[in-house]
Amino acid sequence: MIMAEAEPAIPARRPAPAPVHGWLVIDKPTGVTSTKVVTRVRRLTGAAKAGHAGTLDPLATGVLPIALGEATKTVPFVVDGSKSYRFTIRWGEQRDTDDAEGRVIATSAHRPDPAEITAALAQFTGEIMQVPPTYSAIKIAGRRAYELARNEQDVTLAARPVRIDRMALIEATDADHALLELDCGKGSYVRALARDLARALGTVGHLAALCRTRVGPFTLADSISLAQIEALDDSAALADRLLPVACGLSGIASLPVNADQAARLKHGQMVPLVRAPVDEAGNRLVGTAVLCAVFAGRPAALVRLEAGEIRPTRVFNL
């Protein structure tokens, strides 16, 4: 009697992982680039898309907000937000990179005292003109400034306006070093501030250490280390550390919409206004450039108010 061979069992299909949308605030370690941190976080979380809100140099540590999935659509708003830093200046040595990675190109025996440092900070507060570091990512005729500098080509960068909201001396840790705190706007180079403050004090100096403590709404208190991310063993644990997509829109006024309006906006359709729009607190919205249309506590779309209509500019697939 010939027995029919049993057909091989078909393995059960694994359920597709749930989409990951939201923000993870990484406390970036020293010695690794921001891009590598993003790549690592994306691999560990399985997110379809990932991006960061503001590069930190390899030597810097601290707040690196990483947007996952639909949160990547809010990155520009976080990048445009203000930032805070804690940093150390090393007096007496100027370096070609304006930080500890570069080679020494000038020295000075003068060391400013705490009173001198505090008095000089006033000229670096408010709207100031700043020449970016030679070793920066600014493009000159299509090439990065740091590429030209590494090839020993002349690099001339124009001064540009930056906003410094606060700079304060925390302590002079010793004669050669001072620890400061800074709140500033987009585009400010802390390395350039260290360089220029030293010059204003009749010496030379460079940035010896840098920790970013805040980017927009995200702070070190929100952060998690790469080691902690690697230790998360399931999606529920990840969800506990994931901040909502809407966190990236903390500076954007919200416009409540109903289910039908949210559906229309998500399909790229305009919604006519039947009355003056108000925010979630009931305040009338007038002349706002960008709003976040919200339904059931979730962002539905970024919109503009034009010609009596709500017009979507970016929709969220949440």
C-alpha positions in Angstrom: 0.0 0.0 0.0 1.5 3.3 -1.1 1.1 6.1 1.4 0.6 9.6 0.1 3.3 12.0 1.3 2.0 14.6 3.6 2.3 18.1 2.2 4.8 20.3 4.1 3.1 22.6 6.6 2.9 26.2 5.5 4.5 28.3 8.2 2.1 30.8 9.7 2.7 34.3 8.4 4.1 36.7 10.9 1.9 39.7 11.5 3.4 42.9 10.1 4.9 45.1 12.8 2.7 48.0 13.8 3.7 51.3 12.2 5.9 53.5 14.5 5.0 57.1 14.6 6.3 59.6 17.2 9.4 61.2 18.7 12.3 59.6 20.6 14.6 62.0 22.4 18.1 60.5 22.4 20.8 61.6 24.8 23.5 61.4 22.2 26.9 60.0 23.4 30.2 61.6 22.3 32.1 60.2 19.4 29.2 59.3 17.2 27.5 61.3 14.4 23.9 62.3 14.5 23.3 60.4 11.2 24.6 57.2 12.7 22.3 57.6 15.8 19.3 58.0 13.5 20.2 54.9 11.5 20.6 52.9 14.6 17.3 54.1 16.1 15.5 53.4 12.9 16.9 49.8 12.8 16.0 49.2 16.4 12.5 50.5 16.2 11.6 49.2 12.7 10.3 52.6 11.7 9.6 53.2 8.0 11.1 56.7 8.1 13.3 58.6 10.5 15.1 61.9 10.8 16.6 64.2 13.4 15.8 67.8 14.4 19.2 69.4 14.4 22.7 68.0 14.0 25.1 67.6 16.9 28.9 67.4 16.2 30.5 64.0 17.0 32.1 65.5 20.1 28.9 67.0 21.4 26.4 65.2 23.7 22.8 65.7 24.7 19.4 66.2 23.2 18.9 64.7 19.7 15.2 64.5 18.9 14.5 61.7 16.4 11.3 61.7 14.4 9.8 58.4 13.4 7.2 57.7 10.8 4.6 60.5 10.4 6.5 62.6 13.0 9.1 63.3 10.3 6.6 65.8 8.8 7.0 68.0 11.9 10.8 68.1 11.9 11.1 71.6 10.3 9.0 73.1 13.1 11.3 71.7 15.8 14.5 72.6 13.8 13.2 76.2 13.7 12.7 76.3 17.5 15.1 77.7 20.1 17.8 75.6 21.7 19.7 75.5 25.0 23.3 74.3 25.7 25.8 73.9 28.5 29.4 74.3 27.3 33.0 74.7 28.4 35.5 77.1 26.9 39.2 76.4 27.1 41.1 79.7 27.3 44.6 80.2 25.8 44.4 78.0 22.8 42.8 78.8 19.4 42.1 75.8 17.2 41.4 75.7 13.4 38.1 73.9 14.0 37.2 76.2 17.0 36.7 73.0 19.1 38.9 70.4 20.7 39.3 68.3 17.6 41.4 70.8 15.7 45.0 71.7 15.7 46.3 74.6 17.8 46.9 77.7 15.6 47.4 80.4 18.3 48.1 80.7 22.0 47.8 83.3 24.7 49.0 83.6 28.3 46.0 85.8 29.3 43.3 84.2 31.4 40.1 86.2 32.0 38.6 86.2 35.5 34.9 85.5 36.2 34.1 89.2 36.5 35.6 89.9 33.1 33.7 87.0 31.6 30.4 88.1 33.0 30.9 91.7 31.9 31.6 90.6 28.3 28.5 88.5 27.9 26.2 91.5 27.3 27.7 92.1 23.9 26.8 88.6 22.9 23.1 88.8 23.8 20.2 89.7 21.4 20.5 89.9 17.6 24.2 89.7 16.8 26.3 89.1 13.7 28.3 85.9 13.8 30.9 84.5 11.4 30.4 80.7 11.2 33.4 78.4 11.9 35.6 77.6 9.0 34.9 73.9 9.6 31.2 74.1 9.0 28.7 72.6 6.6 27.9 75.9 4.9 28.3 75.7 1.1 30.7 77.9 -0.8 30.2 77.5 -4.6 28.5 74.2 -4.1 31.1 72.7 -1.7 31.0 72.4 2.1 33.3 74.8 3.9 34.9 72.0 5.9 35.8 70.2 2.7 37.7 73.3 1.4 39.4 73.8 4.8 40.6 70.2 4.9 42.1 70.6 1.5 43.9 73.7 2.8 41.9 76.0 0.5 41.0 79.6 1.6 37.6 79.7 3.3 35.9 83.1 3.7 32.4 83.1 5.3 30.2 86.1 5.6 28.8 87.2 9.0 25.2 86.3 9.5 22.6 87.4 12.0 21.8 85.0 14.9 19.7 85.4 18.0 21.2 84.8 21.5 18.5 84.9 24.2 20.7 84.3 27.2 24.3 83.4 27.9 25.5 83.1 31.5 28.6 82.0 33.3 28.0 79.0 35.6 31.5 78.8 37.0 35.2 79.2 36.2 36.2 75.6 36.9 39.9 76.5 36.8 42.1 79.2 35.3 41.9 77.6 31.9 38.2 76.7 31.7 34.8 78.3 32.1 31.4 76.6 32.1 28.5 78.5 30.5 24.9 78.1 29.6 23.2 79.4 26.4 19.7 79.8 25.0 19.7 80.7 21.3 17.8 80.7 18.1 18.3 78.6 14.9 21.7 78.8 13.2 23.8 79.8 16.1 27.3 78.2 16.3 28.4 77.6 19.9 32.0 77.1 18.6 31.9 80.6 17.1 30.6 82.1 20.4 33.5 80.5 22.2 36.0 81.8 19.7 34.5 85.3 19.7 34.1 85.6 23.5 37.7 84.7 23.9 38.8 87.4 21.5 36.5 90.0 23.2 38.4 89.1 26.5 41.8 89.7 25.0 42.8 86.1 24.6 42.1 83.1 22.4 40.0 80.0 23.1 38.0 77.1 21.8 35.0 75.0 22.6 36.2 72.1 24.9 32.9 70.4 25.6 29.2 70.8 24.6 26.0 69.4 25.8 22.7 70.3 24.2 20.0 70.4 27.0 17.0 71.4 24.9 15.6 71.6 21.4 12.3 73.3 21.1 9.9 71.4 23.5 12.3 68.5 24.0 14.7 68.4 27.0 17.2 66.1 28.6 14.4 65.0 31.0 12.6 63.5 28.0 15.7 61.7 26.7 16.7 58.0 26.6 20.1 56.6 25.8 21.0 54.3 22.9 21.6 51.5 25.5 18.1 51.9 26.9 16.6 51.7 23.4 18.5 48.5 22.7 17.2 47.0 26.0 13.6 47.6 25.0 12.3 44.1 24.4 8.8 44.6 22.8 6.7 47.2 21.1 4.8 48.0 24.3 8.0 49.1 26.0 8.9 51.2 23.0 5.4 52.8 23.0 5.9 53.9 26.6 9.0 55.9 25.6 7.6 57.3 22.3 6.4 60.9 22.5 3.3 61.8 20.3 3.7 63.2 16.8 2.0 66.4 18.0 5.0 67.2 20.3 6.7 68.4 17.2 4.0 71.0 16.7 4.1 72.6 20.2 4.5 76.1 18.7 1.7 75.7 16.1 -1.9 76.8 16.9 -4.5 74.0 16.8 -7.7 74.1 14.8 -10.3 71.6 16.0 -12.2 69.9 13.1 -15.0 67.3 13.0 -14.8 63.8 11.5 -16.0 64.8 8.1 -13.7 67.8 7.9 -10.7 65.6 9.0 -11.5 63.0 6.3 -11.7 65.7 3.6 -8.4 67.3 4.7 -6.7 63.9 4.8 -7.7 63.4 1.1 -6.2 66.7 0.2 -9.5 68.5 -0.1 -10.4 72.0 1.0 -13.0 72.6 3.7 -15.1 75.8 3.5 -15.4 77.9 6.6 -18.9 78.7 7.8 -17.8 80.8 10.7 -14.6 82.4 12.0 -12.2 79.7 13.1 -11.1 79.4 16.8 -8.5 77.4 18.6 -9.1 74.7 21.2 -9.3 77.4 23.9 -12.0 79.3 21.9 -9.7 82.1 20.8 -10.3 83.4 17.3 -7.5 82.5 14.8 -6.6 85.5 12.6 -3.6 85.7 10.2 -2.0 82.5 11.4 0.5 81.2 8.8 0.2 77.5 9.6 -2.3 75.7 11.8 -2.6 72.1 12.8 -6.1 70.7 12.2 -6.9 68.3 15.1 -9.6 65.6 15.3 -10.0 63.3 18.4 -6.8 64.6 19.9 -4.7 63.7 16.9 -3.2 65.9 14.2 -5.1 65.4 10.9 -3.2 67.9 8.7 -1.2 71.1 8.6 -3.4 73.7 7.0 -3.7 77.4 6.0 -6.7 79.6 6.1 -7.2 81.2 2.7 -10.1 82.8 0.9 -12.6 81.4 3.5 -11.3 77.9 3.3 -9.2 75.5 5.3 -6.5 74.3 2.8 -4.3 71.3 3.7 -0.6 71.6 3.0 0.6 68.4 4.7 -1.6 65.5 5.9 -0.9 63.0 8.6 -1.7 59.3 8.1 -2.4 58.4 11.7 
